[in-house]
Amino acid sequence: MSLWDYDSVAVKHGENVMPKPDISPDHEVIAAHMHAVTAAFQTLVLCLQTNGALEPGQYPAALHSYMELAREKASPMTLAMLDDLRQALLN
């Protein structure tokens, strides 16, 4: 399950809508921090692309390469957070 799933209001499965799961205050802080970091990276990537310093998709591709190289060393949580960030930057 992605970190973003915990922060959504509802998760749709077919026609059923499941309520937001109860999460601890610590998890809410982690989710809020991840949202803020993602927004900051999205803004930075947009600025760099606007100035021609970064090609569209270049940074998410670099994150993916890092994730492949670090798969053995990084924790599953770290990889999940990097993947969530990479997916957000692709959108």
Backbone as JSON Lines, residues from 0, in Angstrom:
{"i":0,"aa":"M","n":[0.84,-1.18,0.0],"ca":[0.0,0.0,0.0],"c":[0.88,1.24,0.0]}
{"i":1,"aa":"S","n":[0.55,2.18,-0.82],"ca":[1.29,3.42,-0.93],"c":[1.02,4.33,0.26]}
{"i":2,"aa":"L","n":[1.97,5.2,0.55],"ca":[1.76,6.19,1.61],"c":[0.57,7.08,1.31]}
{"i":3,"aa":"W","n":[0.34,7.35,0.03],"ca":[-0.76,8.24,-0.35],"c":[-2.11,7.62,-0.04]}
{"i":4,"aa":"D","n":[-2.22,6.28,-0.03],"ca":[-3.49,5.62,0.24],"c":[-4.0,5.96,1.64]}
{"i":5,"aa":"Y","n":[-3.08,6.15,2.58],"ca":[-3.49,6.47,3.94],"c":[-4.06,7.87,4.07]}
{"i":6,"aa":"D","n":[-3.69,8.74,3.16],"ca":[-4.11,10.13,3.28],"c":[-5.35,10.45,2.45]}
{"i":7,"aa":"S","n":[-5.82,9.5,1.67],"ca":[-6.98,9.78,0.84],"c":[-8.25,9.67,1.68]}
{"i":8,"aa":"V","n":[-9.28,10.37,1.25],"ca":[-10.54,10.36,1.99],"c":[-11.24,9.03,1.85]}
{"i":9,"aa":"A","n":[-11.18,8.45,0.66],"ca":[-11.83,7.16,0.43],"c":[-11.07,6.42,-0.66]}
{"i":10,"aa":"V","n":[-11.12,5.11,-0.58],"ca":[-10.5,4.27,-1.58],"c":[-11.6,3.52,-2.3]}
{"i":11,"aa":"K","n":[-11.69,3.68,-3.62],"ca":[-12.75,3.04,-4.37],"c":[-12.33,1.65,-4.83]}
{"i":12,"aa":"H","n":[-13.19,0.68,-4.62],"ca":[-13.01,-0.68,-5.11],"c":[-14.29,-1.05,-5.84]}
{"i":13,"aa":"G","n":[-14.27,-0.99,-7.17],"ca":[-15.5,-1.22,-7.92],"c":[-16.49,-0.12,-7.6]}
{"i":14,"aa":"E","n":[-17.65,-0.5,-7.11],"ca":[-18.67,0.5,-6.77],"c":[-18.7,0.8,-5.28]}
{"i":15,"aa":"N","n":[-17.97,0.02,-4.49],"ca":[-17.93,0.25,-3.05],"c":[-16.9,1.31,-2.72]}
{"i":16,"aa":"V","n":[-17.22,2.13,-1.73],"ca":[-16.28,3.15,-1.26],"c":[-15.96,2.84,0.19]}
{"i":17,"aa":"M","n":[-14.67,2.64,0.45],"ca":[-14.23,2.33,1.81],"c":[-13.87,3.63,2.53]}
{"i":18,"aa":"P","n":[-14.22,3.75,3.82],"ca":[-13.86,4.97,4.57],"c":[-12.35,5.04,4.78]}
{"i":19,"aa":"K","n":[-11.88,6.25,5.04],"ca":[-10.46,6.48,5.3],"c":[-10.06,5.68,6.54]}
{"i":20,"aa":"P","n":[-8.95,4.92,6.45],"ca":[-8.52,4.16,7.63],"c":[-8.04,5.1,8.73]}
{"i":21,"aa":"D","n":[-8.23,4.66,9.98],"ca":[-7.73,5.44,11.11],"c":[-6.21,5.31,11.14]}
{"i":22,"aa":"I","n":[-5.54,6.44,11.24],"ca":[-4.09,6.41,11.33],"c":[-3.65,7.2,12.55]}
{"i":23,"aa":"S","n":[-2.48,6.87,13.02],"ca":[-1.96,7.53,14.22],"c":[-1.49,8.95,13.89]}
{"i":24,"aa":"P","n":[-1.36,9.79,14.9],"ca":[-0.82,11.13,14.66],"c":[0.56,11.1,14.02]}
{"i":25,"aa":"D","n":[1.38,10.11,14.38],"ca":[2.7,9.99,13.77],"c":[2.59,9.75,12.27]}
{"i":26,"aa":"H","n":[1.67,8.89,11.87],"ca":[1.47,8.62,10.45],"c":[0.94,9.86,9.72]}
{"i":27,"aa":"E","n":[0.1,10.64,10.4],"ca":[-0.4,11.87,9.79],"c":[0.75,12.86,9.56]}
{"i":28,"aa":"V","n":[1.68,12.93,10.49],"ca":[2.84,13.82,10.34],"c":[3.69,13.35,9.16]}
{"i":29,"aa":"I","n":[3.92,12.04,9.07],"ca":[4.71,11.51,7.96],"c":[4.03,11.8,6.62]}
{"i":30,"aa":"A","n":[2.72,11.59,6.55],"ca":[1.98,11.85,5.31],"c":[2.03,13.34,4.95]}
{"i":31,"aa":"A","n":[1.86,14.21,5.94],"ca":[1.92,15.66,5.69],"c":[3.32,16.06,5.22]}
{"i":32,"aa":"H","n":[4.35,15.49,5.82],"ca":[5.72,15.79,5.41],"c":[5.95,15.33,3.98]}
{"i":33,"aa":"M","n":[5.47,14.15,3.64],"ca":[5.65,13.63,2.28],"c":[4.92,14.51,1.27]}
{"i":34,"aa":"H","n":[3.73,14.97,1.61],"ca":[3.0,15.88,0.72],"c":[3.8,17.17,0.5]}
{"i":35,"aa":"A","n":[4.35,17.73,1.58],"ca":[5.11,18.98,1.47],"c":[6.38,18.78,0.64]}
{"i":36,"aa":"V","n":[7.08,17.68,0.87],"ca":[8.3,17.4,0.1],"c":[7.95,17.21,-1.38]}
{"i":37,"aa":"T","n":[6.88,16.5,-1.66],"ca":[6.46,16.27,-3.04],"c":[6.11,17.59,-3.72]}
{"i":38,"aa":"A","n":[5.36,18.45,-3.02],"ca":[5.01,19.75,-3.6],"c":[6.26,20.59,-3.87]}
{"i":39,"aa":"A","n":[7.22,20.53,-2.96],"ca":[8.46,21.28,-3.15],"c":[9.23,20.76,-4.36]}
{"i":40,"aa":"F","n":[9.32,19.44,-4.51],"ca":[10.02,18.88,-5.66],"c":[9.28,19.16,-6.96]}
{"i":41,"aa":"Q","n":[7.96,19.09,-6.94],"ca":[7.19,19.41,-8.15],"c":[7.45,20.84,-8.58]}
{"i":42,"aa":"T","n":[7.49,21.76,-7.63],"ca":[7.75,23.17,-7.93],"c":[9.17,23.36,-8.46]}
{"i":43,"aa":"L","n":[10.13,22.72,-7.83],"ca":[11.52,22.82,-8.27],"c":[11.69,22.25,-9.68]}
{"i":44,"aa":"V","n":[11.13,21.09,-9.93],"ca":[11.23,20.47,-11.26],"c":[10.59,21.35,-12.31]}
{"i":45,"aa":"L","n":[9.43,21.93,-12.01],"ca":[8.77,22.82,-12.95],"c":[9.63,24.04,-13.26]}
{"i":46,"aa":"C","n":[10.23,24.63,-12.23],"ca":[11.11,25.79,-12.45],"c":[12.31,25.41,-13.31]}
{"i":47,"aa":"L","n":[12.93,24.28,-13.02],"ca":[14.09,23.84,-13.79],"c":[13.72,23.52,-15.24]}
{"i":48,"aa":"Q","n":[12.55,22.93,-15.45],"ca":[12.1,22.66,-16.82],"c":[11.79,23.94,-17.56]}
{"i":49,"aa":"T","n":[11.18,24.89,-16.88],"ca":[10.85,26.18,-17.5],"c":[12.12,26.9,-17.94]}
{"i":50,"aa":"N","n":[13.19,26.78,-17.16],"ca":[14.46,27.43,-17.48],"c":[15.34,26.6,-18.41]}
{"i":51,"aa":"G","n":[14.86,25.44,-18.82],"ca":[15.61,24.59,-19.74],"c":[16.74,23.8,-19.1]}
{"i":52,"aa":"A","n":[16.8,23.79,-17.78],"ca":[17.87,23.07,-17.09],"c":[17.55,21.59,-16.88]}
{"i":53,"aa":"L","n":[16.3,21.21,-17.12],"ca":[15.87,19.84,-16.89],"c":[14.83,19.48,-17.95]}
{"i":54,"aa":"E","n":[14.98,18.32,-18.54],"ca":[14.01,17.85,-19.54],"c":[12.84,17.17,-18.83]}
{"i":55,"aa":"P","n":[11.63,17.24,-19.4],"ca":[10.5,16.53,-18.8],"c":[10.82,15.04,-18.65]}
{"i":56,"aa":"G","n":[10.55,14.51,-17.47],"ca":[10.78,13.1,-17.2],"c":[12.2,12.75,-16.78]}
{"i":57,"aa":"Q","n":[13.11,13.7,-16.87],"ca":[14.52,13.42,-16.56],"c":[14.72,13.09,-15.08]}
{"i":58,"aa":"Y","n":[14.14,13.87,-14.19],"ca":[14.33,13.63,-12.76],"c":[13.64,12.35,-12.3]}
{"i":59,"aa":"P","n":[12.37,12.09,-12.7],"ca":[11.77,10.81,-12.33],"c":[12.58,9.61,-12.84]}
{"i":60,"aa":"A","n":[13.17,9.73,-14.03],"ca":[14.0,8.65,-14.56],"c":[15.24,8.46,-13.7]}
{"i":61,"aa":"A","n":[15.83,9.55,-13.24],"ca":[17.0,9.46,-12.37],"c":[16.63,8.82,-11.03]}
{"i":62,"aa":"L","n":[15.47,9.17,-10.49],"ca":[15.02,8.53,-9.25],"c":[14.83,7.03,-9.45]}
{"i":63,"aa":"H","n":[14.25,6.66,-10.57],"ca":[14.04,5.24,-10.87],"c":[15.38,4.51,-10.94]}
{"i":64,"aa":"S","n":[16.36,5.1,-11.59],"ca":[17.69,4.5,-11.68],"c":[18.3,4.32,-10.29]}
{"i":65,"aa":"Y","n":[18.17,5.35,-9.45],"ca":[18.69,5.25,-8.09],"c":[17.99,4.13,-7.33]}
{"i":66,"aa":"M","n":[16.66,4.04,-7.47],"ca":[15.91,3.01,-6.77],"c":[16.37,1.61,-7.19]}
{"i":67,"aa":"E","n":[16.66,1.44,-8.46],"ca":[17.16,0.14,-8.94],"c":[18.52,-0.18,-8.33]}
{"i":68,"aa":"L","n":[19.39,0.82,-8.27],"ca":[20.72,0.61,-7.7],"c":[20.68,0.38,-6.19]}
{"i":69,"aa":"A","n":[19.75,1.03,-5.5],"ca":[19.68,0.98,-4.04],"c":[18.74,-0.1,-3.51]}
{"i":70,"aa":"R","n":[18.17,-0.88,-4.4],"ca":[17.16,-1.87,-3.99],"c":[17.66,-2.78,-2.88]}
{"i":71,"aa":"E","n":[18.91,-3.19,-2.94],"ca":[19.48,-4.1,-1.95],"c":[19.79,-3.4,-0.62]}
{"i":72,"aa":"K","n":[20.09,-2.11,-0.66],"ca":[20.55,-1.39,0.52],"c":[19.45,-0.58,1.2]}
{"i":73,"aa":"A","n":[18.53,-0.02,0.44],"ca":[17.51,0.87,0.99],"c":[16.37,0.07,1.62]}
{"i":74,"aa":"S","n":[15.74,0.65,2.61],"ca":[14.6,-0.01,3.25],"c":[13.39,0.04,2.33]}
{"i":75,"aa":"P","n":[12.46,-0.89,2.5],"ca":[11.23,-0.86,1.7],"c":[10.46,0.45,1.84]}
{"i":76,"aa":"M","n":[10.48,1.05,3.04],"ca":[9.79,2.31,3.25],"c":[10.44,3.43,2.44]}
{"i":77,"aa":"T","n":[11.75,3.46,2.42],"ca":[12.47,4.46,1.64],"c":[12.14,4.31,0.16]}
{"i":78,"aa":"L","n":[12.17,3.09,-0.32],"ca":[11.86,2.84,-1.73],"c":[10.42,3.22,-2.05]}
{"i":79,"aa":"A","n":[9.51,2.94,-1.13],"ca":[8.1,3.31,-1.35],"c":[7.94,4.82,-1.41]}
{"i":80,"aa":"M","n":[8.64,5.54,-0.54],"ca":[8.55,6.99,-0.54],"c":[9.15,7.58,-1.82]}
{"i":81,"aa":"L","n":[10.27,7.03,-2.25],"ca":[10.88,7.49,-3.51],"c":[9.97,7.19,-4.7]}
{"i":82,"aa":"D","n":[9.33,6.04,-4.68],"ca":[8.43,5.69,-5.78],"c":[7.21,6.61,-5.79]}
{"i":83,"aa":"D","n":[6.67,6.92,-4.62],"ca":[5.54,7.86,-4.56],"c":[5.95,9.22,-5.11]}
{"i":84,"aa":"L","n":[7.13,9.68,-4.74],"ca":[7.63,10.97,-5.24],"c":[7.81,10.89,-6.76]}
{"i":85,"aa":"R","n":[8.41,9.82,-7.24],"ca":[8.64,9.65,-8.68],"c":[7.31,9.65,-9.45]}
{"i":86,"aa":"Q","n":[6.33,8.94,-8.94],"ca":[5.02,8.89,-9.59],"c":[4.36,10.27,-9.61]}
{"i":87,"aa":"A","n":[4.48,11.01,-8.52],"ca":[3.89,12.35,-8.46],"c":[4.57,13.28,-9.48]}
{"i":88,"aa":"L","n":[5.86,13.12,-9.67],"ca":[6.6,13.97,-10.62],"c":[6.28,13.61,-12.06]}
{"i":89,"aa":"L","n":[5.82,12.39,-12.29],"ca":[5.44,11.99,-13.65],"c":[4.09,12.58,-14.06]}
{"i":90,"aa":"N","n":[3.27,12.9,-13.08],"ca":[1.92,13.43,-13.38],"c":[1.92,14.91,-13.61]}
